[in-house]
Amino acid sequence: MKKNSEKKAIAEVLGFAVRMRREIVEEWTQAELAARANVSQSAISLIERGERADIATLSKVAAAFRMPLWRLIKHAEAEHIPRMPGKAGAAV
């Protein structure tokens, strides 16, 4: 059970990072990101809601942002991991 909640938390953090990058940095709609990443708009929606975080789709999204996947993950960690429940020093 704990493993599933950790996976969900990671998916949510990545999804939030994708949404922030899409809206604030790139100023794209979900449809624009989907077209650039060659994935469906519903796949982008699922990622942003933290319901999907498969490597293949995230790699395509990262490429659309002109960055490797590891950098997208690093941005997500740097900006959002401190807020995750159960982590030392997490904001509640």
N, C-alpha and C positions, 0 to 999 in steps of 0.2 A: 504493500500500500504506500509506504513512504517513497519508494522508487518512482511510482506513478505520479505522486505529487511533485517530486523533484523534476521529473520530465515536463510536467505541465508548467511548472514555474519557469523552467528554461525556455520553453516554447513561448510563454507569455513575454519574457524579457526580450527574446529575439523579435517577436512580433511587434512589440512596442518600438524597438530600435528601427525596424523596417518602416513602420508607419511614420515615425519622426523624420527619418531620412527622406522618405517620399514626400511628405507634406512640407517640411520646413526647408530642407536643403535643396531638393530638386523641384519642389512645387509641382508635382505630378499628381494626376488622379490615379486611382487604382487601375483603371483601364489603360492609362499611358504606361505605367510600370509593367503591367501584364504584357502589353505589346512589345515593350523593349526587352523583357525577360523571356519572351516566347512561352508564356504560361497563361492559364485562364485568369480572368478577373476574380473568379470565385476562389482560385488557389491563393491569390494575394489576400483576399478577405479572410480566408481561413488562417493564413500565417499571422496577419495582424491581430486577429482575435486570440491567438495563442492556441489554436486548435490543430495546427499542422506545422511541422518544422523538419521535413525530410531534407536530407543533404542535397539531393539532386535539384530540388526546386529552389532551396536557399542559395545554391551555387549560381543558378541562373539569375536570381534576384541580385546577388552581389555583383555579378558581371554587368548587369544593367546599371548598377551604381558605379561601374568602373573601378571595382576593387575586388581583391580575392576574398573568398569566404572567411578566411581566418581574420581578416581585418574587420569585417562586419561583426563577427563574434566578439572581437576585442573591443569594438566600440560599444557593443551591448553590455559587456562586462563592466567596462569603465564607467558607463553612465548609469547602470541600473542594478547591478548585483547587490550593492549595499542596501537596497530597498527590499530585497527578498526576505520573506518571513523565515525565521529560524537561523539567520546568519548573525554572527556577533556584530553588534553595533548597528543593526538594521533599524531604520526609521519605522516606527509603527504608527 
